[in-house]
Amino acid sequence: MPGSAGPPIIGHTAQLLTNPPRFYMDRYRRYGPVSRFTLVGHPSALAVGGDAAKAVLGGRDRFFASGRAWSLWGGPFFARGLLMLDFEEHLAHRALMEQAFTRDRIGGYLDQLYTVLAEDLADWKPSPWFRAQSAVRATMLRASVRVFMGGGLGAEAAEIERAFLRCVAAAGATLRFEYPGGTWSRGMAGRRRLEELFADRTPVVRARGGSDLFAVLSRATGRDGQGFSDEDVVNHMVFLMFAAFDPVSINLVTMIRYLAEHPAWQERCREESFTLRTDRPGAAELGRLAALELVMKESLRLLPPVYALPNTAVEDADVLGYEIPAGTVTVVSPFVNHRLPEYWSDPDAFDPERFAPHRREDQSHEYAWIPFGGGVHKCIGLHYGTLQMKAVMHQVLRRYRWRLAEGHAPEVLWRGFARMRDGLPIELARV
């Protein structure tokens, strides 16, 4: 493989902590689609471009495993979640989990989401310096708890939210060991508390049933009559809450940013939303929001919340003629794939029409646009996730219009996932 190991032990860690997408793009331009680097002593490889991504994510030879690499990031906080499982165990868990993402189930989740939106969005206060990121994250955290656990939690809901946020913060921590008062220690305490809360409720939820995701997971069974153990339910609940909250929140903020920077698209999406004549559209009605879907896809292209997809080679593997030694952490970068000129015209420009039927640049390669991953680990909740984003933006557009706060230039903070450094201040006004 071309590339370099970098300085002893630390390798390229400093560059990756500062701006990983820029590091990945620079490596691609210098060395091509496959190259080697070092992350905190771990031999690593970068595999970008459609063919390289397919070889790692879509290969049927099972040379690459997701869980081992993701555990370096999510570690104990999201342990044994679906993304942390591989091969037969992963397929068995995924088959059971699909029962939680049927069309009827998703319709019920949207109803729960709309209940939270009706309460929260009314409290957004018009302001010349409204912090969009913190408002969106607060709303989506409440929505995730409501969708996953139903209503009637009382004070326990706030405790779940606090513990969960500690886990999310710790997963992106730089200092990854326990010390008094540290982010990692708070995350570990949060994970333990979530385990206690979910474990205590699992037998009760399994007995009562219900339409929330917790109840569905607790009662899901396969053809052999076997379902998830209590421990499985707890692990999946913690990870799925993360998947439904953090990446979705990030892209909602990105959509707000680009609609602020491109007011003509904001008005186009708003006019389209008013044609539905309802605050609570179902999946079929949300499917008619064509302009909003174009904006959503372009936002996911320009700033994918998950900008790196790590896997570990479980044995020596071949990627485009280069040998990836067993044990190598191999990174596929959606960010780079989404910016390659062989797939995208003027790739750095905001151009939602590139996804329109007459262009469909995302079909230039099956791995050109991969915001939800690819292969067997492609996001199981992507359909609900996209409906969720459209449902939220539909209500925001009908209630508010906005532009960037005066003199503000958005800047991305790369910490685990992409966030806006100063919370994306906007001038928010009622429609």
N, C-alpha and C positions, 0 to 999 in steps of 0.2 A: 504494500500500500504506500502511496505517496503521503507526505505529511511530516509531522515532527512530534516528538514527545514533550517538548518544552522543557523548562527548568526542572531539576530533580524534585520529586515528591509532589510539589504543587502543580506542576504542569501548566495547563492553560486555565486554571481555576479563576484567576483574577479577571481575565477577559470574559469568562462565562458568567461571573457574578455581576459584572458591569453592564453588559449588553449582549446576551447570548445570541439573538438573531443576527446581529452585526457580525459576531464571530463566525457563525455558521455560513453566512453569505460570503465573508472574506475567504474562508477555507474553500468554499466551492469555486470561487473565482480563481483562486491560486492553484488548487490541486484537482479540480474536477469533482465528479459525483461521489467518489469514495475516497476518504482520506482518514488518517489516524491523528489522534490527539490524546492528551492525558487530563483526567479530572481527578484531583486529589489522590493521585497514586493509582487510579483505575485506568488500565489501558482501554481506550475508547476509539470509536470510529464514527464517522459521519457518512450517512448514505442519503443523498438528496437527488431530486429529479424523479420523474415518474417511474422509470425502470428500476432504479435503486430502491425506491420506496416500496414498490411492488415485491421485490425480491425479499425484503425484510418483513413487511407487514402481511403480504398476501401469499407468501410461499406455503405450499402444502407439505413441504418436506420437514417441517417442525424443527428447523435449525435454530429458531429464535423464540425466546420466552419473554413475556411481558412482565410477569410478576417480580422476577428477581431485580430487574432494573428499576421498576417503579418503586420498589421498597426502599431504594436508596433515597428517594424523594419523600414519599408519603410515610415510609417506615411504619412505626407502630400506630400512627394515628388513623390510618385507613387500611390496616392489616386485614387480609382475607376478604377484601372487597372484590368485586368481579374482575376488575382490571389487574388484581394481584394474583389471580388464578390462571393456570395454563392447562392446555391439552385436555384430556378426558374430564378432569375435575371441572375445568372452566366450562366445557360444553354442557355438562350435566347441570351445573348451577344456572347457566344461561337459559337452558330449556325451561327450568322451573320459573325463572324470573320473568320470562316472556309473558306469563299469565298476568303479570302486573301492568303490562303495557298494551293490552288489547284496545280496540277502538272504544268500546263501552267504558272501560276503566279510565281511559284518557279523558273522555267526556266528563266523568265524575270529578277528575282532578281539576279540570278547567272550572267547574262550578265552585270548587273550594278556592281556587285562585282568585276568581272574580269577587268572592266575599271579602278577601283581604284587600284587593285593589280598591274596592268601593270605600273601605274605611281609610286606607292609607293615603291614596292620591288626593282625597279631599283635604288632607292636612298639609299638602305641599304649599308653602307660602310663597306667592310671587315676590321676587326679590331681584335686585341688580347683581347679586353675588350669591346665587343659590348653588350649593354644593351637590351636584347631580349624583356623584358617585356614592356618597354616604347615604343619600336618600334612597337610591335604587337598591343598595345592598340591604338596608334596613327592611325595606318592603319585601324583597325577595327572600330574606331569611324567614320572616314571618310566614310568607306564603309556603315555603318549603316545609316548615313545621306543621302548618295546617294541612297541606296536601298529604304529608306522610303519616300524620298521627290523628287527623280529624280535629274536631273542636272539643271544648270542655276540659282543656288541660289546666286552665287557671295559671297560678304562679309557676307551675312546673314548666310551662312553655318557655318562660323567660330563662329558667335555669338551663334548659336544653340549648337555647340560643347562645348563652354565655359559654357553656362548655364547648359547643361546636366551634364557635369563633376562635377559641383558644387553640383547638386542633388545627384549624385552617392557618392561623398565624404561625404556629410552630412548624408546619410542613414547609414553609418558605424561609425558616430561620437560617442564618449563617452559622451561628454557634450551635452545633447539634449534639449537645450533651446537657445533662441535668446539673444545674447549680441554683442555689436559692434565689427565687424571684425571677429567674430567666424565662425567656419565651418557651424554650423546650420543656422546662419543668412545668410551666402552666399548661402546655399542650398535653403533657402526660397526665396531669391531674384532670384535665378536661375529658380526655379519652376514658379514663377510669370512671368518671362520673357518668358519662354517656352509657358505658357498659352497664353500670348499676341501674340507671333509669330504664333502659330498654329491657334488660334482663328481668327486672321486676314486673314489667308490664307484659312481656311476651306471652306467658301462659294465660293471662286474663284476656288479652286481645285474641289469642287463638280460640279461646272458648266462646267469646261473644261474636266474633266475625265483624264484618263491616266493609265499607267501600274504600276506606283510606288505604294507602300503600302498605302500612304496617300490618293491617289485618290481612291483606291479600298475600303478602309474603309469608305470614305466619301459617296460613292455611293452604298454601300451594302444594300440590302433590303431583307426582309423575304417574306414568302408567302402572308402575309397580306399587303405587300407593304410598311411596316414601316422599317425604317433604324435607324442608330445611330443619335442622336442629335449632334449638334455642340460640346457641352460639352463632350459627350461620345467620340467623335473622338479625342478631345484634350487629354483626360485622357488615352485612349488606345495608342495613339501615344507615349506619354511619357514613359509608362510602356513597350511597345513593343520594343522601342529603347533600353531601358535598357536590356531587355531579349536577344536581338540580339547582344548586345555589350559586357556586362561585363562577363557573364558566358562563352560565346564563347571565349573571349580573354583569360580568365583564363585557359581554357583547352588547347588552342593553346600553351600557354607558358608551360604548364605541358607536352604536347607532345614534345616540343622542348627540355625540360629538360631530359626526359627519353630517347629520341633518342640520346642526347649527352652522356648520361651515358651508353648507349648500342649501340655502333657504328655498330655492325653487323645488328641490326634491322634498323638502319638508312640507311645502304647501301641496304638492302633488299627492303625497301620502295622506295628508289630512283630508283633502277633498275626497279621496277614495274611502277613507274610514267613515266619513259622514254618509256616504251612500248606503252603508249597511243599516243605518237607522237603529242600532242597538249597541248598548254598552257590553253585552254579554254574548258575543257571537260564538256559535259552535264551530267545530272543526271545518265543516263544509263552507261556512261563511268566511272564516279566516282564510280559507284557500282562495277566496276571491280578491284578497288584498295583494294584487300582483305587484304593484310598485313597492309596497312595503317588503315583499319577499325579495325583490331585487336588491333593495338597500340592505336587508339582513344578510344576504349572501355575500355582497360586496364588502360589508363590514367584517364578516368572518374571514374573507380572503385577505384583506389588508392587515388585520390585526387578530389572527386566530388566538383565542384565549389559551389554548394548549399549543404553544409554538414549537414544542419538541416532544417527540414520541420515542422514549427509550426502550430498547429491548436488549436482552443478553443472549449472545451466541451460546447455546448449550453444547455445541460441538463445533469443530472447524467447519466453516461455511464459505461458500463462494458467492460473492456479490459482484456482478459485472466483470468477472474474471479475476477479482482480487480475493485473496484468502483472508477471512475474518477469523482469527484464532478463537477457540473456545474460551468463554469467560469474558470476551470483549463486550463492553456496553456499547451498543450500536444505536445511534440517534438518527431518526428520520425527522426532518424539520418541515412541518407544514408551512411555516413562514417563508422559507426559501422556495419551496415548490410553488407557492402562491405568487411569487415575484419573478418567475423565470420568463424571459421574453419569448422563448420558443412556444410557450403555452398562452401567454397573455399579451395583448397589445397595450403599449404604454403601461407597464405593470405597476408603476408607483402611483398612478392617477386613480382618483375616485370616479368610477364609471360603472354604475349599476347595470347599465344596458348591456354590458358584456355577457350577462346571464340571460338576456331576453331570448325568445325562441329563434329569432333570425340570426343570432350570433353564437350563443352557447359555447363560449370559450372554455368553460369548465369541462366540456366534453373532448377537449383536445388530447387528453390522456386520462385514463381512469383514476390515476393518482395525481392529477394536476391540482385538484381542489379536495383537500382532506381535513377540514376543520373538525370532523368527528372521528378521525382515525380511519383505519381500513382493515380489511381482512376479518378474521374471527373476533377481534377485539373492537370492531367498530361499535361506537356508542349504542347501547341497547335502547336508550331513551331519546334518541335523536328526534323522533317524530314528535314526542311530547315536548322536547326542548324547543323545537322550532315553533310549535303552536304557542308555547308559553311566551316566547319572545314577541311574537306577533300580537298575542292577546294583550300584553302589557303595553306595547307601543301604540296599539289601537286606542287604548283608553287614555294614554298620555297625550296623544295627538288631538283627541276630541276635547280635552280639557285645557291644554296649554300650548303656547308657542314660545320659542326660545331662540337665543343666539348666544355666541360666546361672550363672556364678560369682557368689558372694554379693556383692550391691551393684553388680553390673555392669549398665549400660544400653548396649546396642549403639549404635554411632555409625558412620555411613557416611563413608568418605573418597572423594571424587570426584577421581580422578586417571586420566584416560583411560578407565578402567572402574571400576565401583563395587567398593570393598573395605571390610572392617571396619577401622576406624581402629586398634584395639588387638589385632587378631588373633582376636577372638571367644573370650575365655577361658570355658571351661565346666567344670563338675564332671563328670568322666567316670568311670563305674563299669562293671564287667563285668556282663553279664546273669546 
